[in-house]
Each structure stands twice: as C-alpha cells, then as structure tokens.
Amino acid sequence: MTAKLTRRTFAHLAGAAAIAAVASPSLVRAAKARVVVIGGGPGGLTVARRLAKDAPGIDVTLVEAAARYTTCYFANHYIGGLRSLESITHTYDRVGADDRLRLMHDRAIDVDTARHQVTLQSGGTLAYDRLIVSPGIAFRIDAIDGYDETTAQTMPHAWHGGAQMRLLRRQIAAMEDGGLVLIAPPALPYRCPPGPYERASLVAQYLKQHKPRSKVVILDAKDSFAKQKLFEDGWQRFYPDMIEWLPAEFTGGLVAVDAQVGTVMSDGETFRPAVANIIPPQRAGDIAQRAGLADESGWCPVDPHTLASRLQPDIHVLGDAIDAGHMPKAAFAASEQGKLCAAAVRAALTGTTADTNLLSNACWSLIASGNAVKVGGRYGPGDVGFDEHDGFISGPDESNAERAATAQEAEDWYAKMSQEMFG
Ligand SMILES: Cc1cc2nc3c(=O)[nH]c(=O)nc-3n(C[C@H](O)[C@H](O)[C@H](O)COP(=O)(O)OP(=O)(O)OC[C@H]3O[C@@H](n4cnc5c(N)ncnc54)[C@H](O)[C@@H]3O)c2cc1C
C-alpha cells in the first residue's frame, strides 16, 4: 500500500524519522507530547478526535490503513437487503480536514516499545510519547480444519467491513430457492455477540420474500447466545420453520470445512450449504500481537481505569482488541472506551486528573424490518476489564410500537455515531 500523506504529515514524518535516527525519544523530547493512535474505527477515531479537540497541547497522529471505513454494525441490514453498502461506508475526508489532528493512511507494521517508535508500511517511522492501539480483531485462521485465508473467498466470514460483506450478500442473492444458508458462529469471546443471530433473522427475512423454500441453519459453537429468548420468539413469529439453531451440545459445533467441494462438517453431520458463512474464532488485531500487547488468550489485558496496557508501558489499548471483562466487543463500547482513554491520556500528559464515570453500552438487533430488541448496561472497572453495574434488556411481550421505537433508536444511534466519528 502507498501511504497517503495528509496536511502536515510530511513535515511530521520527516521530523519524527530524524528524531528516531539520532537519539532515543527519552533523550530528545518534542515540544508537544506526541500521541500516535493506530486504527480509525470507533475506538481509535473517537480517542483521536477527543484528544485533538480537548488537548490542544498534545500532538495527535492517527494512522489508519484504509481510505474508507465500512461499519460492521448495520452490515446485517445490508446483507439482508435493507440498506446499501454505500450507506454504511464512510470516508475520512472531514477527519483529514481537521487541522487539530494529523491523519495518515498507512499501515503500522511494527512497534519498537523500547525506542517508542511505530514503523509504517510505507517505510517511515513515528515517534510517540504515548501510543494508543485500537486495531479491532484478527481471525484464528488455523482453529478450523480445512479453513485458511483463501477459504474466506468462498465461505465468507463477513465479520470485517467491505469486500467480505459484499461477497456474502452476493452469494445469498445468487443462490437458488430451496438452498441452505449455514451460519457458523464461534465460541465467546468474539466481536458483537448477538451479530450472528441478527444476521440469521435478516437473511431469513430476505429469503422469505425472495426464495421462500430456503432455510437457515446456525451451527453454533455455543449452547446459548445473547438475547436468545427474544430471537427465538421472533423467529417463531416471523420465520416459522425457516431458522434452525443447532447448539454445540448436540453437534459438537463446526469441526471442519472443505471449500473445494463446499461442505461443512460437525462431529456427526456433513452439510452442503448453498452459502456457508463461517465466522472463525478471533483474537486482537495483528499489530497488537506484534507489539506484545496480547497475552496467551489472544486479547490485550488493560487497566480498566485508564486502558493502559498491563504488558507494555506508555501504550493504551481499547475496543475489540482488549479483554474487557463483562463489557461486550461492540462499537458503542469501543467509542465509550475511546472517551475514557482520551481523558486518561490527556490527564497523564498534562498532569491533571480525569473524571471516572461508568461506561455505557447498548446493542440493538433487528429481528425483522421495524422490529428490534436491545440489551445494554453500565460498566465500571473490575479485576479483569469491566464489571457490569446495571443492565437492561427488551421484554419478551413488547408491542409492535415498542419494537418499532427500538428500531428507530438504533437508527438514531447509528447516525449519531457516524456524526461523532466522521464529522
Ligand atoms: C455483523 C456485525 C454487526 C455488528 N453490530 C454492532 C452493533 O449493532 N452495535 C455495536 O455497537 N457494535 C456492533 N458490531 C461490533 C463493532 O463493529 C465492533 O465492536 C467495532 O467495530 C470495534 O471497533 P474497534 O475500533 O475496536 O475496531 P474496528 O472497527 O475493527 O477498527 C479498527 C481499525 O483499525 C484499522 N487498523 C487495524 N490494524 C491497523 C494497522 N496495523 N495500521 C493501521 N490501521 C489499522 C482497521 O483498518 C480499522 O479501520 C458488529 C459487528 C459485526 C461483525
């Protein structure tokens, strides 16, 4: 990838490289404290924009690999035919136009924690006083027999935004009536726990309208799942006999795939789906592993008061990449963590104190058009990540009007998040 230099980037890069070449950053301090943020998703973009706005004395550089960001949240709406891909794809144009931060479209490929320096794919380096890492997830590709990087081109996970979402949508649109869509969710923890079940709902809604003899099978690695009763009631009501959920206790879960012949195997059964949506187990994004921020679990342990890494000094980690305890891996949560992290880093670099508030999360799932349920709560620091202080969940007997209001809440949240992140 060629790095795109934005605004004052060139001067900064040259300066940072020069500093890196002559001396350790601990010997040569920049006039302003330098914060580098890796990752322009809900976690990284929130923290970068907050710091740039609230701490003019700090020099903020955001490194984001992609030129555009397609949200995973609301991607199920796209896969179910309710939204266009464009409507969930955002550019960083306004972020790049903000003079208070420096945006670089480049990939961070290494972190020298001793020298406080990030290496970029383009060949440059960035020196930091504090590094903030929010790279999202990577897949444990070798966890499924027969699965590799190429398999995802025929059996898409569609658990990253963009091309994978388009591929799954196209496969569903192209399949024959009477075919099977198999969704294989991983064991916890993974990005967006209710996501596979919302996906099953919206795929079923599409199939009911366009290919009514088709079925959806969920070959689960778990024996229960988020908002289970609400989903199962909804499936009974909107898609009777169309969605079959297979818990791991009866099948042993997904054990292997054969992408050549198009088969998916559990312990005792071989499926021949028309569309196989295989969602592999996950871990923190590659740069977090490379920087030594993840432990043997694959996730990054952090101090929940500041999101400082428990493994590397002067580095903070947030979003899906961390072990957040009871706080789910969600965009809402990542954004809340971004606000906490910005306050903590600003306090550390300016010698002030940060307020400690509970963090919120809410997660909406659409079961059918205009019919959504939600779950959420407030979270505070615990021994590992965050503990839940209080929570809420939609009731099983809500009226259509209540469910429609919940669906509208989700739309409003999406618009607000997009505005906060991309301007
Ligand atoms: C189907 C689905 C539905 C979902 N629905 C919801 C929902 O309704 N509500 C909700 O709150 N959440 C939802 N989520 C979860 C949500 O998408 C994630 O929790 C959220 O995106 C996490 O944000 P993040 O900033 O941690 O990571 P990401 O959003 O993955 O952002 C990471 C960014 O870092 C960049 N990056 C990674 N590595 C590097 C590097 N080395 N150098 C430079 N850049 C790098 C990536 O390009 C990316 O832009 C859903 C997820 C899925 C898959």
The ligand as a Tripos MOL2 file, in Angstrom:
@<TRIPOS>MOLECULE
LIG
   53    58     1     0     0
SMALL
NO_CHARGES

@<TRIPOS>ATOM
      1 C1        -22.1040   -8.2280   11.7910 C.3       1 LIG1
      2 C2        -21.7210   -7.2700   12.8720 C.ar      1 LIG1
      3 C3        -22.6830   -6.4710   13.4530 C.ar      1 LIG1
      4 C4        -22.3200   -5.5860   14.4760 C.ar      1 LIG1
      5 N1        -23.2940   -4.8040   15.0190 N.ar      1 LIG1
      6 C5        -22.9820   -3.9640   16.0380 C.ar      1 LIG1
      7 C6        -23.9920   -3.1370   16.6200 C.ar      1 LIG1
      8 O1        -25.1660   -3.1800   16.2340 O.2       1 LIG1
      9 N2        -23.6200   -2.3030   17.6100 N.ar      1 LIG1
     10 C7        -22.3360   -2.2180   18.0540 C.ar      1 LIG1
     11 O2        -22.0650   -1.4180   18.9630 O.2       1 LIG1
     12 N3        -21.3480   -2.9840   17.5120 N.ar      1 LIG1
     13 C8        -21.6460   -3.8530   16.5230 C.ar      1 LIG1
     14 N4        -20.6700   -4.6310   15.9560 N.ar      1 LIG1
     15 C9        -19.2950   -4.6270   16.5350 C.3       1 LIG1
     16 C10       -18.4450   -3.4600   16.0270 C.3       1 LIG1
     17 O3        -18.3440   -3.4590   14.6340 O.3       1 LIG1
     18 C11       -17.0560   -3.5530   16.6390 C.3       1 LIG1
     19 O4        -17.1680   -3.7780   18.0260 O.3       1 LIG1
     20 C12       -16.2780   -2.2520   16.4290 C.3       1 LIG1
     21 O5        -16.0830   -2.0550   15.0530 O.3       1 LIG1
     22 C13       -14.9470   -2.2800   17.1790 C.3       1 LIG1
     23 O6        -14.2660   -1.0740   16.9790 O.3       1 LIG1
     24 P1        -12.6690   -1.0250   17.0310 P.3       1 LIG1
     25 O7        -12.3180    0.4000   16.8790 O.co2     1 LIG1
     26 O8        -12.1920   -1.7850   18.1950 O.co2     1 LIG1
     27 O9        -12.1900   -1.8790   15.7570 O.3       1 LIG1
     28 P2        -12.5100   -1.7210   14.1960 P.3       1 LIG1
     29 O10       -13.8580   -1.1710   13.9670 O.co2     1 LIG1
     30 O11       -12.1880   -3.0460   13.5860 O.co2     1 LIG1
     31 O12       -11.4780   -0.6530   13.6970 O.3       1 LIG1
     32 C14       -10.1210   -0.9500   13.6130 C.3       1 LIG1
     33 C15        -9.4900   -0.0570   12.5610 C.3       1 LIG1
     34 O13        -8.0880   -0.1850   12.6620 O.3       1 LIG1
     35 C16        -7.5140   -0.2680   11.3900 C.3       1 LIG1
     36 N5         -6.2620   -1.0000   11.5520 N.ar      1 LIG1
     37 C17        -6.0870   -2.2560   12.0410 C.ar      1 LIG1
     38 N6         -4.7980   -2.5650   12.0990 N.ar      1 LIG1
     39 C18        -4.1210   -1.4680   11.6440 C.ar      1 LIG1
     40 C19        -2.7540   -1.1880   11.4580 C.ar      1 LIG1
     41 N7         -1.8140   -2.0960   11.7500 N.pl3     1 LIG1
     42 N8         -2.4030    0.0120   10.9640 N.ar      1 LIG1
     43 C20        -3.3440    0.9410   10.6470 C.ar      1 LIG1
     44 N9         -4.6740    0.7120   10.7990 N.ar      1 LIG1
     45 C21        -5.0490   -0.4780   11.3020 C.ar      1 LIG1
     46 C22        -8.5620   -1.0040   10.5550 C.3       1 LIG1
     47 O14        -8.4150   -0.6960    9.1790 O.3       1 LIG1
     48 C23        -9.8660   -0.4570   11.1350 C.3       1 LIG1
     49 O15       -10.3220    0.6870   10.4530 O.3       1 LIG1
     50 C24       -20.9810   -5.5080   14.9100 C.ar      1 LIG1
     51 C25       -20.0140   -6.3110   14.3120 C.ar      1 LIG1
     52 C26       -20.3780   -7.1980   13.3140 C.ar      1 LIG1
     53 C27       -19.3090   -8.0500   12.6780 C.3       1 LIG1
@<TRIPOS>BOND
     1     1     2 1
     2     2     3 ar
     3     2    52 ar
     4     3     4 ar
     5     4     5 ar
     6     4    50 ar
     7     5     6 ar
     8     6     7 ar
     9     6    13 1
    10     7     8 2
    11     7     9 ar
    12     9    10 ar
    13    10    11 2
    14    10    12 ar
    15    12    13 ar
    16    13    14 ar
    17    14    15 1
    18    14    50 ar
    19    15    16 1
    20    16    17 1
    21    16    18 1
    22    18    19 1
    23    18    20 1
    24    20    21 1
    25    20    22 1
    26    22    23 1
    27    23    24 1
    28    24    25 2
    29    24    26 1
    30    24    27 1
    31    27    28 1
    32    28    29 2
    33    28    30 1
    34    28    31 1
    35    31    32 1
    36    32    33 1
    37    33    34 1
    38    33    48 1
    39    34    35 1
    40    35    36 1
    41    35    46 1
    42    36    37 ar
    43    36    45 ar
    44    37    38 ar
    45    38    39 ar
    46    39    40 ar
    47    39    45 ar
    48    40    41 1
    49    40    42 ar
    50    42    43 ar
    51    43    44 ar
    52    44    45 ar
    53    46    47 1
    54    46    48 1
    55    48    49 1
    56    50    51 ar
    57    51    52 ar
    58    52    53 1
@<TRIPOS>SUBSTRUCTURE
     1 LIG1         1 GROUP 0 **** ****
